[in-house]
Amino acid sequence: MSARNSAAHWLGALSKLASGQAIVQLLNLFTGVMLLRILPVREYGLFVVANTLVVFASVGSDLNLSIAFTTFGAQCITEPSRFARLYRAVLFLRRRLFAIAAVALVIAAPALLYRQTAGKPFFSAFSISMLYALLALGIAWAQLNSNLRIAVLNIRHDSTSLSICSVLGASMRLVFSFLLCRLWPTSIAAVLAVLLSTAIMSWSLSRYVQAPIANVGISLDEDKRRLWAFVTPLILSAVYFTVQGQLSILLTTLLAPSNSVAEVGALSRLGQIIAAFNMFNGFLFQPMFARIDSRAAFIRVTITTYAVISAIALLLMASAMMYPQLWLLLLGRRYTQLDNEVVLALAGPILTYYVNFTFVILSARAFTKGQWTYVAVAVAVQVIFLALVGMNSTHDALMLGFVTALSTAIVELVLLMRLIHNWK
């Protein structure tokens, strides 16, 4: 393929991906804003905690196996038999991890929902907790299947199929959320809408991915060992990420006023705009960095990409500082008093994206050693913050997320420098 044809190919693929994901983000944003306006503050707070349960189950069942699959799969995509074995090995490990995560979630759910179910009889509170736990496990299982199939489409750079399935899932979530929450404005209805839409998206992805993944009668032991060797250094960081990603919500739920849970959850909707850039990580960056075999090319591409990301980040932060009320229009009239929190609400996700992007680069090179160090640094920062400041308001929750993301970004940058220095 000539340079011109290659550029045209990538421009077309990225344009399709960006267009499709732009529609997805708009649909998700509209759904989130609609839920903020329909659900009472207490019910929205419950919905936020339910999403926390989903994150626990999903991340605890994956432990970065999807990232390992993308790294190794990008290197063997032209070998169908080897690629199929790798796919099946990921499924094997994931099912066992899911069983462990399910038990842990069922045990943890009553404690996480304690404040939201306070005042109810024990049996009623326990039943509510179990219902949320079961719904969260259903969503997590569908998401895990979807994420692995999305990884296949990312490796193939199949932006058309990926966009079709993503738009379908987001559209179904909007439709189900509107219908169910209008009829029954509760967090249970909102969670049901997520479950139904996630299941439909998983089914649609199976229509594009299932056919080329053939059954092969060869032992999976070698692939399982490779995958496990990749994720083992990441287990501590994955477990920590399961908690850290939702730490502000958890501490706000346990320590801050009840309305702060809804406010933190509402402001996190603004972070979805930043999270939209994660679509490039698996589709473009990880396969691309996995195939680079020159240190000079690696450094050049890394610096160029960081420069582009930083320019976009500066524009977003400038808009948050100059026009916070315009951002708050997305959240509705119940949250217009949060104009002083908009900058922090965007700064945290921006730093988190830097962390995610750097981690993707490291993972693409199978450089997973040393990830435990960011856990130690982040925990130390969080303990110091809680000891000095505490968790008494929405601002405290956002600030905790910001300082944690900042410390983690610094550690990941140091690991990146180490990778470049030790390049062979």
RODO-2510 file (C-alpha; in nm, 4 decimals, decimal comma):
residues 424
     n   res          X          Y          Z
     1     m     0,0000     0,0000     0,0000
     2     s     0,1468     0,3375    -0,1020
     3     a     0,1869     0,6219     0,1446
     4     r    -0,1015     0,8091    -0,0186
     5     n    -0,3335     0,5079    -0,0109
     6     s    -0,2312     0,4315     0,3452
     7     a    -0,3075     0,7875     0,4538
     8     a    -0,6428     0,7761     0,2754
     9     h    -0,7241     0,4432     0,4422
    10     w    -0,6462     0,5721     0,7910
    11     l    -0,8238     0,9003     0,7316
    12     g    -1,1351     0,7129     0,6228
    13     a    -1,1222     0,4679     0,9134
    14     l    -1,0664     0,7379     1,1734
    15     s    -1,3362     0,9592     1,0220
    16     k    -1,5883     0,6753     1,0457
    17     l    -1,4809     0,5994     1,4006
    18     a    -1,4927     0,9634     1,5094
    19     s    -1,8320     1,0177     1,3447
    20     g    -1,9794     0,7061     1,5010
    21     q    -1,8357     0,7770     1,8447
    22     a    -1,9475     1,1398     1,8272
    23     i    -2,3030     1,0158     1,7795
    24     v    -2,2565     0,7667     2,0646
    25     q    -2,1270     1,0354     2,3007
    26     l    -2,4123     1,2699     2,2113
    27     l    -2,6651     0,9929     2,2723
    28     n    -2,5013     0,8999     2,6025
    29     l    -2,4822     1,2626     2,7076
    30     f    -2,8473     1,3163     2,6200
    31     t    -2,9392     1,0005     2,8124
    32     g    -2,7425     1,1170     3,1150
    33     v    -2,8984     1,4626     3,1101
    34     m    -3,2437     1,3088     3,0695
    35     l    -3,1872     1,0874     3,3744
    36     l    -3,0689     1,3895     3,5746
    37     r    -3,3934     1,5647     3,4916
    38     i    -3,6294     1,2680     3,5388
    39     l    -3,4894     1,0917     3,8444
    40     p    -3,5202     1,2458     4,1911
    41     v    -3,1843     1,3298     4,3472
    42     r    -3,1989     1,0311     4,5851
    43     e    -3,2792     0,7886     4,3026
    44     y    -3,0018     0,9310     4,0880
    45     g    -2,7633     0,8789     4,3780
    46     l    -2,8702     0,5140     4,3920
    47     f    -2,8117     0,4853     4,0175
    48     v    -2,4586     0,6198     4,0619
    49     v    -2,3846     0,3590     4,3303
    50     a    -2,5295     0,0866     4,1045
    51     n    -2,2867     0,1930     3,8310
    52     t    -2,0079     0,1558     4,0862
    53     l    -2,1121    -0,2072     4,1367
    54     v    -2,0950    -0,2624     3,7599
    55     v    -1,7416    -0,1201     3,7478
    56     f    -1,6320    -0,3500     4,0312
    57     a    -1,7665    -0,6574     3,8534
    58     s    -1,6310    -0,5595     3,5091
    59     v    -1,2801    -0,4594     3,6082
    60     g    -1,2470    -0,7418     3,8592
    61     s    -1,3414    -0,9924     3,5878
    62     d    -1,1026    -0,8525     3,3294
    63     l    -0,7804    -0,7586     3,5113
    64     n    -0,6515    -0,6081     3,1836
    65     l    -0,7001    -0,9276     2,9806
    66     s    -0,8580    -0,7148     2,7055
    67     i    -0,5440    -0,5051     2,6851
    68     a    -0,3267    -0,8173     2,6732
    69     f    -0,5481    -0,9565     2,3968
    70     t    -0,5135    -0,6373     2,1912
    71     t    -0,1350    -0,6329     2,2313
    72     f    -0,0814    -0,9983     2,1363
    73     g    -0,3715    -1,0098     1,8906
    74     a    -0,2345    -0,7178     1,6901
    75     q     0,0815    -0,9220     1,6375
    76     c    -0,0923    -1,2390     1,5151
    77     i    -0,4039    -1,1084     1,3373
    78     t    -0,2767    -1,2574     1,0093
    79     e    -0,2545    -1,6064     1,1682
    80     p    -0,6181    -1,7200     1,2128
    81     s    -0,5434    -2,0349     1,4131
    82     r    -0,3143    -1,8565     1,6582
    83     f    -0,5544    -1,5638     1,6890
    84     a    -0,8454    -1,7998     1,7615
    85     r    -0,6515    -1,9785     2,0350
    86     l    -0,5667    -1,6466     2,1966
    87     y    -0,9333    -1,5432     2,1891
    88     r    -1,0456    -1,8684     2,3498
    89     a    -0,7750    -1,8452     2,6163
    90     v    -0,9015    -1,4997     2,7169
    91     l    -1,2558    -1,6355     2,7455
    92     f    -1,1353    -1,9239     2,9618
    93     l    -0,9556    -1,6973     3,2094
    94     r    -1,2279    -1,4383     3,2120
    95     r    -1,5052    -1,6795     3,3084
    96     r    -1,3142    -1,7887     3,6144
    97     l    -1,2369    -1,4342     3,7159
    98     f    -1,6026    -1,3424     3,6738
    99     a    -1,7064    -1,6185     3,9160
   100     i    -1,4704    -1,4769     4,1799
   101     a    -1,5869    -1,1189     4,1157
   102     a    -1,9518    -1,2245     4,1429
   103     v    -1,9010    -1,3721     4,4901
   104     a    -1,7113    -1,0625     4,6039
   105     l    -1,9795    -0,8284     4,4692
   106     v    -2,2656    -1,0132     4,6382
   107     i    -2,0780    -0,9865     4,9680
   108     a    -1,9881    -0,6181     4,9214
   109     a    -2,3216    -0,4883     4,7857
   110     p    -2,5044    -0,4557     5,1227
   111     a    -2,2172    -0,2490     5,2649
   112     l    -2,1953    -0,0220     4,9588
   113     l    -2,5692     0,0405     4,9635
   114     y    -2,5958     0,0717     5,3415
   115     r    -2,6671     0,4449     5,3527
   116     q    -2,9076     0,4319     5,0594
   117     t    -3,1122     0,1572     5,2273
   118     a    -3,0873     0,2945     5,5819
   119     g    -3,4170     0,2956     5,7672
   120     k    -3,5602    -0,0010     5,5793
   121     p    -3,6217    -0,3377     5,7492
   122     f    -3,3222    -0,5727     5,7226
   123     f    -3,4874    -0,8142     5,4821
   124     s    -3,6035    -0,5323     5,2562
   125     a    -3,2601    -0,3628     5,2569
   126     f    -3,0847    -0,6939     5,1882
   127     s    -3,3236    -0,7761     4,9029
   128     i    -3,2649    -0,4359     4,7425
   129     s    -2,8875    -0,4847     4,7680
   130     m    -2,9060    -0,8300     4,6090
   131     l    -3,1271    -0,7009     4,3282
   132     y    -2,8749    -0,4285     4,2422
   133     a    -2,5907    -0,6811     4,2659
   134     l    -2,7620    -0,9225     4,0236
   135     l    -2,8415    -0,6443     3,7767
   136     a    -2,4815    -0,5213     3,7993
   137     l    -2,3494    -0,8721     3,7310
   138     g    -2,5762    -0,9049     3,4279
   139     i    -2,4525    -0,5747     3,2882
   140     a    -2,0894    -0,6634     3,3634
   141     w    -2,1171    -0,9997     3,1848
   142     a    -2,2643    -0,8369     2,8732
   143     q    -1,9979    -0,5646     2,8846
   144     l    -1,7167    -0,8186     2,9118
   145     n    -1,8403    -1,0014     2,6020
   146     s    -1,8795    -0,6720     2,4204
   147     n    -1,5334    -0,5466     2,5152
   148     l    -1,3587    -0,8573     2,3829
   149     r    -1,5444    -0,8371     2,0528
   150     i    -1,4690    -0,4647     2,0343
   151     a    -1,1011    -0,5522     2,0810
   152     v    -1,1241    -0,7792     1,7739
   153     l    -1,2773    -0,4976     1,5687
   154     n    -1,0102    -0,2575     1,6967
   155     i    -0,7314    -0,4928     1,5914
   156     r    -0,8873    -0,5187     1,2471
   157     h    -0,9471    -0,1417     1,2419
   158     d    -1,3073    -0,2185     1,1441
   159     s    -1,4527     0,1225     1,2224
   160     t    -1,7744     0,0589     1,0291
   161     s    -1,8883    -0,2429     1,2323
   162     l    -1,7714    -0,0822     1,5549
   163     s    -1,9678     0,2356     1,4865
   164     i    -2,2855     0,0501     1,3890
   165     c    -2,2857    -0,1576     1,7070
   166     s    -2,1908     0,1337     1,9328
   167     v    -2,4619     0,3610     1,7935
   168     l    -2,7171     0,0807     1,8268
   169     g    -2,6238     0,0252     2,1920
   170     a    -2,6373     0,3953     2,2778
   171     s    -2,9677     0,4392     2,0928
   172     m    -3,1251     0,1472     2,2754
   173     r    -3,0099     0,2831     2,6088
   174     l    -3,1707     0,6190     2,5320
   175     v    -3,4972     0,4555     2,4246
   176     f    -3,5166     0,2144     2,7186
   177     s    -3,4158     0,4839     2,9691
   178     f    -3,6848     0,7187     2,8438
   179     l    -3,9605     0,4577     2,8368
   180     l    -3,8809     0,2863     3,1661
   181     c    -3,7943     0,5969     3,3674
   182     r    -4,0974     0,7859     3,2438
   183     l    -4,3211     0,5000     3,3526
   184     w    -4,1261     0,4286     3,6713
   185     p    -3,8833     0,7091     3,7696
   186     t    -3,6507     0,4995     3,9858
   187     s    -3,2883     0,3894     3,9786
   188     i    -3,3994     0,0296     3,9187
   189     a    -3,5627     0,1357     3,5916
   190     a    -3,2448     0,3176     3,4850
   191     v    -3,0306     0,0134     3,5641
   192     l    -3,2689    -0,2133     3,3724
   193     a    -3,2342     0,0153     3,0719
   194     v    -2,8559    -0,0227     3,0875
   195     l    -2,8860    -0,4012     3,1119
   196     l    -3,1178    -0,4302     2,8112
   197     s    -2,9149    -0,1957     2,5909
   198     t    -2,5847    -0,3610     2,6854
   199     a    -2,7250    -0,7045     2,6035
   200     i    -2,8458    -0,5818     2,2629
   201     m    -2,5072    -0,4296     2,1842
   202     s    -2,3327    -0,7540     2,2831
   203     w    -2,5640    -0,9474     2,0512
   204     s    -2,5018    -0,7080     1,7625
   205     l    -2,1256    -0,7359     1,8067
   206     s    -2,1494    -1,1150     1,7953
   207     r    -2,2931    -1,0845     1,4453
   208     y    -1,9653    -0,9319     1,3251
   209     v    -1,7067    -1,1135     1,5372
   210     q    -1,8267    -1,4667     1,5989
   211     a    -1,7763    -1,6058     1,2465
   212     p    -1,3962    -1,5652     1,2117
   213     i    -1,3285    -1,7047     1,5608
   214     a    -1,3102    -2,0771     1,4875
   215     n    -1,2829    -2,3602     1,7379
   216     v    -0,9434    -2,5239     1,7311
   217     g    -0,8476    -2,8519     1,8934
   218     i    -0,5130    -2,7335     2,0273
   219     s    -0,4119    -2,6797     2,3893
   220     l    -0,4574    -2,3282     2,5205
   221     d    -0,1941    -2,3647     2,7921
   222     e     0,0734    -2,1620     2,6150
   223     d    -0,1633    -1,8741     2,5428
   224     k    -0,2962    -1,8783     2,8978
   225     r     0,0579    -1,8608     3,0326
   226     r     0,1396    -1,5635     2,8066
   227     l    -0,1753    -1,3804     2,9071
   228     w    -0,1245    -1,4515     3,2738
   229     a     0,2394    -1,3401     3,2559
   230     f     0,1181    -1,0124     3,1010
   231     v    -0,1547    -0,9415     3,3582
   232     t     0,0164    -1,0710     3,6740
   233     p     0,2203    -0,7503     3,7273
   234     l    -0,1047    -0,5588     3,6735
   235     i    -0,3241    -0,7428     3,9251
   236     l    -0,2524    -0,5054     4,2127
   237     s    -0,3081    -0,2008     3,9930
   238     a    -0,6250    -0,3536     3,8443
   239     v    -0,7701    -0,4250     4,1879
   240     y    -0,6737    -0,0757     4,2968
   241     f    -0,8228     0,0746     3,9813
   242     t    -1,1474    -0,1067     4,0558
   243     v    -1,1677     0,0893     4,3802
   244     q    -0,9854     0,4074     4,2818
   245     g    -1,1980     0,4757     3,9765
   246     q    -1,5020     0,4990     4,2008
   247     l    -1,3289     0,6123     4,5210
   248     s    -1,4783     0,9596     4,5210
   249     i    -1,8272     0,8122     4,4852
   250     l    -1,7615     0,5549     4,7572
   251     l    -1,6237     0,8037     5,0092
   252     t    -1,8922     1,0564     4,9252
   253     t    -2,1539     0,7846     4,9777
   254     l    -2,0096     0,6929     5,3172
   255     l    -1,8950     1,0312     5,4539
   256     a    -2,0449     1,3305     5,2737
   257     p    -2,4041     1,4623     5,2686
   258     s    -2,6391     1,2485     5,0599
   259     n    -2,6925     1,5155     4,7924
   260     s    -2,3170     1,5167     4,7235
   261     v    -2,3426     1,1674     4,5729
   262     a    -2,5834     1,2939     4,3080
   263     e    -2,3718     1,6067     4,2472
   264     v    -2,0512     1,4090     4,1969
   265     g    -2,2380     1,1686     3,9682
   266     a    -2,3864     1,4577     3,7705
   267     l    -2,0506     1,6322     3,7270
   268     s    -1,8978     1,3056     3,6124
   269     r    -2,1243     1,3380     3,3077
   270     l    -1,9033     1,6238     3,1943
   271     g    -1,6086     1,3866     3,2067
   272     q    -1,7784     1,1734     2,9413
   273     i    -1,6605     1,4274     2,6852
   274     i    -1,3012     1,3522     2,7858
   275     a    -1,3695     0,9792     2,8040
   276     a    -1,4752     0,9916     2,4390
   277     f    -1,1074     1,0128     2,3453
   278     n    -1,0543     0,6647     2,4891
   279     m    -1,2032     0,5334     2,1647
   280     f    -0,8683     0,6017     1,9974
   281     n    -0,6706     0,4041     2,2556
   282     g    -0,7812     0,0567     2,1565
   283     f    -0,8680     0,1258     1,7936
   284     l    -0,5592     0,3220     1,6928
   285     f    -0,2906     0,3725     1,9557
   286     q    -0,2419     0,0298     2,1093
   287     p    -0,2251    -0,1684     1,7815
   288     m    -0,0088     0,1065     1,6300
   289     f     0,2431     0,1182     1,9160
   290     a     0,2469    -0,2640     1,9345
   291     r     0,3767    -0,2791     1,5746
   292     i     0,6482    -0,0105     1,6047
   293     d     0,9924    -0,1724     1,6038
   294     s     1,2171     0,1352     1,6032
   295     r     1,3080     0,3383     1,9125
   296     a     1,3351     0,6595     1,7097
   297     a     0,9931     0,6060     1,5515
   298     f     0,8453     0,5245     1,8911
   299     i     0,9762     0,8493     2,0433
   300     r     0,8603     1,0549     1,7442
   301     v     0,5079     0,9150     1,7451
   302     t     0,4810     0,9446     2,1246
   303     i     0,5831     1,3127     2,1310
   304     t     0,3528     1,4007     1,8418
   305     t     0,0550     1,2305     2,0017
   306     y     0,1162     1,3919     2,3414
   307     a     0,1336     1,7338     2,1737
   308     v    -0,2038     1,6882     2,0036
   309     i    -0,3675     1,5619     2,3223
   310     s    -0,2255     1,8517     2,5235
   311     a    -0,3555     2,1110     2,2767
   312     i    -0,7075     1,9684     2,3017
   313     a    -0,6824     1,9530     2,6825
   314     l    -0,5815     2,3196     2,7026
   315     l    -0,8808     2,4245     2,4925
   316     l    -1,1210     2,2291     2,7130
   317     m    -0,9764     2,3721     3,0341
   318     a    -0,9887     2,7257     2,8976
   319     s    -1,3577     2,6866     2,8141
   320     a    -1,4290     2,5509     3,1647
   321     m    -1,2572     2,8487     3,3289
   322     m    -1,4214     3,1090     3,1053
   323     y    -1,7708     2,9660     3,0581
   324     p    -1,8582     2,7225     3,3433
   325     q    -2,2322     2,7948     3,3211
   326     l    -2,2407     2,6759     2,9617
   327     w    -2,1096     2,3377     3,0771
   328     l    -2,3673     2,3276     3,3576
   329     l    -2,6498     2,3756     3,1092
   330     l    -2,5946     2,0105     3,0217
   331     l    -2,6835     1,9037     3,3758
   332     g    -3,0109     2,0901     3,4239
   333     r    -3,1410     2,3414     3,6751
   334     r    -3,0827     2,1214     3,9809
   335     y    -2,7062     2,1609     3,9466
   336     t    -2,6577     2,5245     3,8387
   337     q    -2,4934     2,6082     4,1740
   338     l    -2,1866     2,3986     4,0882
   339     d    -2,0099     2,6531     3,8641
   340     n    -1,7045     2,6570     4,0951
   341     e    -1,6613     2,2817     4,0475
   342     v    -1,6602     2,2650     3,6669
   343     v    -1,2839     2,3127     3,6279
   344     l    -1,2093     2,0300     3,8711
   345     a    -1,4792     1,8147     3,7124
   346     l    -1,2902     1,8343     3,3811
   347     a    -0,9313     1,8484     3,5108
   348     g    -0,9579     1,5095     3,6819
   349     p    -1,0795     1,3218     3,3701
   350     i    -0,8192     1,4983     3,1534
   351     l    -0,5374     1,3783     3,3781
   352     t    -0,6977     1,0348     3,3895
   353     y    -0,6902     1,0239     3,0113
   354     y    -0,3173     1,1028     3,0175
   355     v    -0,2793     0,8068     3,2565
   356     n    -0,4842     0,5791     3,0303
   357     f    -0,2991     0,6824     2,7169
   358     t     0,0435     0,6316     2,8751
   359     f    -0,0648     0,2952     3,0123
   360     v    -0,1814     0,1940     2,6640
   361     i     0,1623     0,2784     2,5228
   362     l     0,3342     0,0726     2,7929
   363     s     0,0933    -0,2175     2,7451
   364     a     0,1419    -0,2113     2,3690
   365     r     0,5099    -0,2813     2,4311
   366     a     0,4183    -0,5517     2,6904
   367     f     0,5967    -0,3358     2,9494
   368     t     0,3734    -0,4053     3,2489
   369     k     0,6338    -0,4327     3,5236
   370     g     0,6385    -0,1546     3,7780
   371     q     0,2682    -0,0699     3,7591
   372     w     0,2401    -0,1471     4,1313
   373     t     0,4419     0,1682     4,2049
   374     y     0,1586     0,4004     4,1033
   375     v    -0,0673     0,2169     4,3479
   376     a     0,1700     0,2890     4,6365
   377     v     0,2054     0,6550     4,5373
   378     a    -0,1674     0,7060     4,4819
   379     v    -0,2665     0,5412     4,8106
   380     a    -0,0141     0,7570     4,9975
   381     v    -0,1524     1,0717     4,8328
   382     q    -0,5099     0,9721     4,9159
   383     v    -0,4326     0,8929     5,2799
   384     i    -0,2568     1,2278     5,3232
   385     f    -0,5437     1,4123     5,1539
   386     l    -0,8110     1,2463     5,3674
   387     a    -0,6104     1,3089     5,6841
   388     l    -0,5564     1,6771     5,6057
   389     v    -0,8775     1,7691     5,4212
   390     g    -1,1341     1,4944     5,4798
   391     m    -1,4390     1,4196     5,2669
   392     n    -1,7119     1,6661     5,3513
   393     s    -1,8407     1,7988     5,0210
   394     t    -1,8620     1,7629     4,6457
   395     h    -1,5514     1,9797     4,6102
   396     d    -1,3510     1,7475     4,8348
   397     a    -1,4547     1,4463     4,6267
   398     l    -1,3484     1,6145     4,3022
   399     m    -1,0198     1,7357     4,4528
   400     l    -0,9382     1,3848     4,5725
   401     g    -0,9888     1,2556     4,2196
   402     f    -0,7682     1,5335     4,0799
   403     v    -0,4691     1,4842     4,3119
   404     t    -0,4890     1,1071     4,2656
   405     a    -0,4908     1,1382     3,8861
   406     l    -0,2017     1,3860     3,8986
   407     s     0,0184     1,1577     4,1075
   408     t    -0,0660     0,8587     3,8883
   409     a     0,0113     1,0520     3,5688
   410     i     0,3570     1,1397     3,7029
   411     v     0,4330     0,7753     3,7857
   412     e     0,3176     0,6541     3,4436
   413     l     0,5365     0,9168     3,2773
   414     v     0,8378     0,7924     3,4759
   415     l     0,7620     0,4353     3,3621
   416     l     0,7427     0,5571     3,0024
   417     m     1,0868     0,7172     3,0369
   418     r     1,2126     0,3869     3,1751
   419     l     1,0724     0,2001     2,8742
   420     i     1,2447     0,4348     2,6308
   421     h     1,5734     0,4168     2,8226
   422     n     1,5696     0,0344     2,8257
   423     w     1,4546    -0,0054     2,4641
   424     k     1,6195    -0,3034     2,2942
***
